[in-house]
Amino acid sequence: MKVELILPRAQPGKLVDVGMYIPSLTMGVLAALTPEDVELRVTDENASDVDYSWEPDLVAISVMTSVAGRAREISETYQAKGAKIVWGGIHPTVVDLDDAPYIDARVKGPAERLWPKLLNDFQGGRLQPLYENDAGVHILMSEVPSPIRDLVKPDVETIIQLVTASRGCAGRCPFCAANQIYGTKISWNSPEKTLVEIARMREFSTAGAFVDDNIMSNREYAHKVLKNVGKFGMKWFAETDPVSSLNEDNVALLANAGVKLVLVGFETVNPENFAGSNKYVPPDQWKTIVDNYHRHGIAVDGNFMIGFDGDNKDVFERTNKIAMASGMDTAAFSILVPYPGTPFHDKIQDRIITSDYSRYHPGQVVFEPKNMTPQELYDGVMEIRQGKTPAMVLVKNLL
């Protein structure tokens, strides 16, 4: 049996074109769960194009909403060659695709427990149209195997290995669909298991990234892990939230582990956009956060979403001015996207202007904003993006 795992790309170019590659955890874990008698090929379009001359029996595609259009193209091409198609990931979890003719089966929710069964069913001619996770995420965390980390071997200067110590996020951000897969209750790997995985990562790269939504959301856990990470001599990147970033002890933990860059979701200059959130910090404290990181030698990539109902036409200048005055090293300004499965999507359904999912990314406007036109939202974000150092360039400079 021949099986291909595919990770589509949303952008025209490849990540390796800038001399960098970030291996997919999803592909690595699924590969580790695949029986040895399966002839497996992995294609990550961030590294290489799909080679349609290879003829797999089953093609499994990991699909985010922004790549759904590209995933359909791949699916239809392989279906025409006689392959069966499986979609997994956040998009087929939150969107009903039961009638999509270009999909033979879909996986809803985390795939670790479902993938071996799906392969067994397919081999026995029993492929089902839907495989749905019925186990809690905390159970799955203990079952997730160590990913295979050298599936794709591009000739690039920089490879950043990924590790996740947790799943789930309690932030409940209105524009984020991550809770639809992993829930609002955070489940953690044991500190010992996470450190063993980091030791394995060191075999493949000297740079790593924590891809937890916020590694500092459990300080006791973070302390147990981070106090031991520095001994591996790696440079790290991490995501943190503004609330935990106000605590300089947290920042010191990250610095001692070797963290060189943090992505901080400041989100918006308008506090009313995040009313009731447990992760929001108002703009008058942003400089304190940035200064905390800078004192410990950590660069800051601030992330912002624009297009909330509380945003007026002055939001662009205000956001740019306040962000730059805080001293952050770079900033990413994104157009708000009403991803399926999010509270924001449900709230503005009557204002969504397209269901073309290839446009559902932070560089396109797919809804009618409340206080400006779609074109004004687009133009405003594009203008304040100018001159900012892309995060990937900053990452390369820090390695």
GIPEWO-V893151 format. One record per residue. N is the residue number from 1. RES is the residue in three letters. PSI is psi in radians with two decimals (none if undefined). OMEGA is omega in radians with two decimals (NA if undefined). Layout:
# GIPEWO-V893151
n = <N N>
res = <RES RES>
psi = <PSI PSI>
omega = <OMEGA OMEGA>
This chain:
# GIPEWO-V893151
n = <1 2 3 4 5 6 7 8 9 10 11 12 13 14 15 16 17 18 19 20 21 22 23 24 25 26 27 28 29 30 31 32 33 34 35 36 37 38 39 40 41 42 43 44 45 46 47 48 49 50 51 52 53 54 55 56 57 58 59 60 61 62 63 64 65 66 67 68 69 70 71 72 73 74 75 76 77 78 79 80 81 82 83 84 85 86 87 88 89 90 91 92 93 94 95 96 97 98 99 100 101 102 103 104 105 106 107 108 109 110 111 112 113 114 115 116 117 118 119 120 121 122 123 124 125 126 127 128 129 130 131 132 133 134 135 136 137 138 139 140 141 142 143 144 145 146 147 148 149 150 151 152 153 154 155 156 157 158 159 160 161 162 163 164 165 166 167 168 169 170 171 172 173 174 175 176 177 178 179 180 181 182 183 184 185 186 187 188 189 190 191 192 193 194 195 196 197 198 199 200 201 202 203 204 205 206 207 208 209 210 211 212 213 214 215 216 217 218 219 220 221 222 223 224 225 226 227 228 229 230 231 232 233 234 235 236 237 238 239 240 241 242 243 244 245 246 247 248 249 250 251 252 253 254 255 256 257 258 259 260 261 262 263 264 265 266 267 268 269 270 271 272 273 274 275 276 277 278 279 280 281 282 283 284 285 286 287 288 289 290 291 292 293 294 295 296 297 298 299 300 301 302 303 304 305 306 307 308 309 310 311 312 313 314 315 316 317 318 319 320 321 322 323 324 325 326 327 328 329 330 331 332 333 334 335 336 337 338 339 340 341 342 343 344 345 346 347 348 349 350 351 352 353 354 355 356 357 358 359 360 361 362 363 364 365 366 367 368 369 370 371 372 373 374 375 376 377 378 379 380 381 382 383 384 385 386 387 388 389 390 391 392 393 394 395 396 397 398 399>
res = <MET LYS VAL GLU LEU ILE LEU PRO ARG ALA GLN PRO GLY LYS LEU VAL ASP VAL GLY MET TYR ILE PRO SER LEU THR MET GLY VAL LEU ALA ALA LEU THR PRO GLU ASP VAL GLU LEU ARG VAL THR ASP GLU ASN ALA SER ASP VAL ASP TYR SER TRP GLU PRO ASP LEU VAL ALA ILE SER VAL MET THR SER VAL ALA GLY ARG ALA ARG GLU ILE SER GLU THR TYR GLN ALA LYS GLY ALA LYS ILE VAL TRP GLY GLY ILE HIS PRO THR VAL VAL ASP LEU ASP ASP ALA PRO TYR ILE ASP ALA ARG VAL LYS GLY PRO ALA GLU ARG LEU TRP PRO LYS LEU LEU ASN ASP PHE GLN GLY GLY ARG LEU GLN PRO LEU TYR GLU ASN ASP ALA GLY VAL HIS ILE LEU MET SER GLU VAL PRO SER PRO ILE ARG ASP LEU VAL LYS PRO ASP VAL GLU THR ILE ILE GLN LEU VAL THR ALA SER ARG GLY CYS ALA GLY ARG CYS PRO PHE CYS ALA ALA ASN GLN ILE TYR GLY THR LYS ILE SER TRP ASN SER PRO GLU LYS THR LEU VAL GLU ILE ALA ARG MET ARG GLU PHE SER THR ALA GLY ALA PHE VAL ASP ASP ASN ILE MET SER ASN ARG GLU TYR ALA HIS LYS VAL LEU LYS ASN VAL GLY LYS PHE GLY MET LYS TRP PHE ALA GLU THR ASP PRO VAL SER SER LEU ASN GLU ASP ASN VAL ALA LEU LEU ALA ASN ALA GLY VAL LYS LEU VAL LEU VAL GLY PHE GLU THR VAL ASN PRO GLU ASN PHE ALA GLY SER ASN LYS TYR VAL PRO PRO ASP GLN TRP LYS THR ILE VAL ASP ASN TYR HIS ARG HIS GLY ILE ALA VAL ASP GLY ASN PHE MET ILE GLY PHE ASP GLY ASP ASN LYS ASP VAL PHE GLU ARG THR ASN LYS ILE ALA MET ALA SER GLY MET ASP THR ALA ALA PHE SER ILE LEU VAL PRO TYR PRO GLY THR PRO PHE HIS ASP LYS ILE GLN ASP ARG ILE ILE THR SER ASP TYR SER ARG TYR HIS PRO GLY GLN VAL VAL PHE GLU PRO LYS ASN MET THR PRO GLN GLU LEU TYR ASP GLY VAL MET GLU ILE ARG GLN GLY LYS THR PRO ALA MET VAL LEU VAL LYS ASN LEU LEU>
psi = <2.30 2.20 2.38 2.29 2.28 2.33 1.82 2.80 2.63 -0.61 2.77 -0.71 2.98 2.60 -0.61 -0.27 -0.38 0.23 0.41 2.61 2.42 1.82 2.53 2.23 -0.70 -0.87 -0.71 -0.70 -0.78 -0.65 -0.67 -0.44 -0.06 2.24 2.60 -0.42 -0.02 2.28 1.87 2.39 2.47 2.23 2.07 1.99 -0.10 -0.22 -0.58 2.80 2.76 2.33 1.73 -0.08 -0.40 2.41 1.50 2.76 -0.58 2.32 2.12 2.20 2.26 2.10 2.00 2.81 -0.71 -0.34 0.18 -0.66 -0.79 -0.69 -0.64 -0.73 -0.81 -0.76 -0.82 -0.62 -0.78 -0.60 -0.68 -0.37 0.04 0.06 2.67 2.57 2.30 2.31 2.42 3.03 -3.00 -0.63 -0.91 -0.15 -0.67 -0.22 2.34 1.93 0.40 -0.50 0.13 2.05 -0.28 0.14 2.27 -0.44 2.66 2.64 2.17 2.04 -3.05 2.43 -0.15 -0.81 -0.41 -0.51 -0.86 -0.67 -0.73 -0.78 -0.73 -0.74 -0.76 -0.78 -0.52 0.13 0.45 0.48 2.21 2.68 -0.41 2.29 2.03 2.28 2.26 0.22 2.60 2.64 -0.59 -0.54 -0.78 -0.62 -0.67 -0.27 -0.17 2.11 2.90 2.25 2.65 2.15 -0.02 0.65 -0.71 2.29 1.23 2.67 1.46 2.83 -0.65 2.19 2.20 1.99 2.57 2.61 2.53 2.25 -0.20 2.89 2.55 2.75 2.29 0.09 -0.54 0.70 2.37 -0.32 0.04 2.28 0.08 -0.58 -0.39 -0.42 -0.83 -0.13 3.11 -0.08 2.16 2.27 2.43 2.49 2.80 2.55 -0.65 -0.77 -0.70 -0.72 -0.62 -0.72 -0.69 -0.67 -0.68 -0.67 -0.64 -0.36 -0.37 -0.30 2.76 0.13 2.44 2.88 2.29 2.13 0.32 2.60 -0.56 1.76 -0.40 0.09 -0.33 1.61 -0.64 -0.79 -0.84 -0.67 -0.74 -0.61 -0.94 -0.52 -0.28 -0.07 -0.58 -0.51 -0.28 -0.16 0.50 2.72 2.44 2.73 2.60 2.76 2.33 2.89 2.82 -0.62 -0.88 -0.43 -0.30 -0.36 1.93 -0.39 -0.65 -0.75 -0.71 -0.66 -0.80 -0.75 -0.75 -0.44 -0.26 0.24 2.25 -0.36 2.35 2.45 2.05 2.16 1.46 -0.53 -1.05 2.60 -0.18 1.82 -0.51 -0.39 -0.37 0.55 2.24 -0.04 2.51 0.12 -0.05 2.45 2.26 2.81 -0.47 -0.11 0.03 -0.70 -0.64 -0.74 -0.85 -0.74 -0.66 -0.84 -0.75 -0.61 -0.40 0.27 0.46 2.25 2.72 2.22 1.82 2.39 2.37 2.50 2.36 2.36 0.10 2.84 -0.36 0.00 2.25 -3.07 -0.27 -0.04 -0.51 -0.93 -0.74 -0.80 -0.83 -0.77 -0.83 -0.71 -0.82 -0.58 -0.42 -0.32 0.14 2.63 -0.60 2.92 2.50 2.06 2.07 2.50 2.30 2.35 2.22 1.26 2.45 2.47 -0.08 2.70 -0.63 -0.72 -0.81 -0.61 -0.64 0.48 -0.65 -0.08 0.01 2.27 -0.09 2.58 0.28 1.72 -0.28 -0.29 -0.03 1.26 2.89 0.09 0.18 2.66 2.12 0.27 2.89 1.92 2.79 -0.66 0.29 3.00 2.81 -0.69 -0.67 -0.67 -0.81 -0.88 -0.71 -0.76 -0.74 -0.63 -0.79 -0.21 -0.43 2.37 -0.09 2.45 2.13 2.50 -0.67 -0.61 -0.73 -0.72 -0.85 -0.68 -0.45 -0.20 none>
omega = <-3.13 -3.08 3.07 3.01 -3.07 3.01 -3.11 3.06 -3.14 -3.07 -3.12 -3.07 3.11 3.09 -3.11 3.12 3.10 3.08 -3.09 3.06 3.10 -3.12 -3.12 3.04 -3.12 -3.13 -3.12 -3.14 3.13 3.10 3.13 -3.14 -3.09 3.14 -3.07 -3.11 3.07 3.04 -2.97 3.00 3.13 3.09 3.04 -3.07 2.98 -3.13 -3.09 3.10 3.05 3.12 -3.05 3.11 3.05 -3.02 3.12 3.04 -3.09 3.09 3.13 -3.04 3.07 -2.91 2.85 -3.09 -3.07 -3.14 -3.08 3.12 3.12 3.12 3.11 3.12 3.13 -3.11 -3.10 3.12 -3.12 3.08 3.13 3.11 3.04 -3.13 2.97 -3.00 3.06 3.02 2.99 -3.13 -3.00 -3.09 3.11 3.04 -3.04 -3.12 3.12 -3.12 -3.06 -3.09 -3.13 -3.06 -3.10 3.10 3.09 3.12 3.05 3.12 -3.12 -3.12 3.14 -2.96 -2.97 -3.11 -3.02 -3.01 3.12 3.12 3.14 3.13 3.13 3.10 -3.12 -3.13 3.13 3.13 -3.08 -3.09 -3.14 -3.14 -3.10 3.01 -3.04 -3.14 3.11 3.14 3.09 -3.13 -3.13 3.07 -3.10 -3.13 -3.12 -3.10 -3.07 -3.13 3.02 -3.11 2.96 -2.93 -3.13 3.13 3.13 -3.04 -3.14 3.11 -3.10 -3.13 -2.96 3.01 -3.14 3.12 -3.08 3.01 3.05 3.14 -3.05 3.00 -3.13 3.12 -3.13 -3.04 -3.14 3.10 -3.01 -3.08 -3.02 -3.12 -3.07 -3.14 -3.13 3.10 -2.97 3.05 -3.11 3.06 -3.07 3.08 -2.99 2.89 3.01 3.09 -3.13 -3.14 3.13 -3.14 3.07 3.14 3.12 3.09 3.09 3.14 -3.08 3.10 -3.01 -3.08 3.04 3.13 -3.13 3.10 2.96 -3.12 2.98 3.10 3.05 -3.11 -3.08 -3.11 3.05 -2.99 3.13 3.11 -3.11 -3.14 -3.12 -3.12 -2.97 -3.14 -3.13 -3.04 -3.08 -3.09 -3.13 3.07 -3.13 2.97 -2.97 2.99 -3.07 3.01 3.08 3.10 -3.09 -3.08 3.13 -3.12 3.08 -3.14 -3.06 3.05 3.07 3.14 3.13 3.09 3.14 -3.13 -3.13 3.11 -3.12 3.12 -3.11 -3.12 3.04 2.98 -3.10 3.13 3.07 2.95 -2.99 3.07 -3.09 -3.09 -3.11 3.11 -3.12 -3.13 3.11 -3.13 3.12 -3.13 -3.04 3.04 -3.09 -3.03 -3.10 3.10 -3.08 -3.14 3.09 3.13 -3.13 3.12 3.09 -3.12 -3.10 3.10 -3.13 3.04 -3.12 3.09 -3.06 3.00 -3.14 -3.13 -3.04 3.06 -3.11 -3.13 3.08 3.12 3.10 -3.10 3.03 -3.07 3.12 -3.02 -3.08 -3.14 -3.13 -3.11 -3.12 -3.09 -3.10 3.14 -3.10 3.12 -3.14 3.11 3.13 -2.98 3.03 -3.12 3.09 3.13 -3.04 2.99 3.13 -3.12 3.10 -3.10 3.07 3.14 -3.13 3.05 -3.14 3.10 -3.11 -3.09 -3.01 -3.08 -3.10 3.13 3.10 -2.98 3.08 3.03 3.06 -3.01 3.08 3.11 -3.09 3.06 -2.98 3.08 -3.13 3.06 -3.10 3.11 3.09 3.08 -3.07 -2.96 3.09 3.10 3.05 -3.14 3.11 3.09 -3.14 -3.10 -3.11 3.14 -3.14 -3.11 -3.10 3.03 -3.03 3.08 -3.14 3.09 3.09 -3.09 -3.12 3.08 3.11 3.11 -3.13 -3.13 -3.09 -3.12 NA>
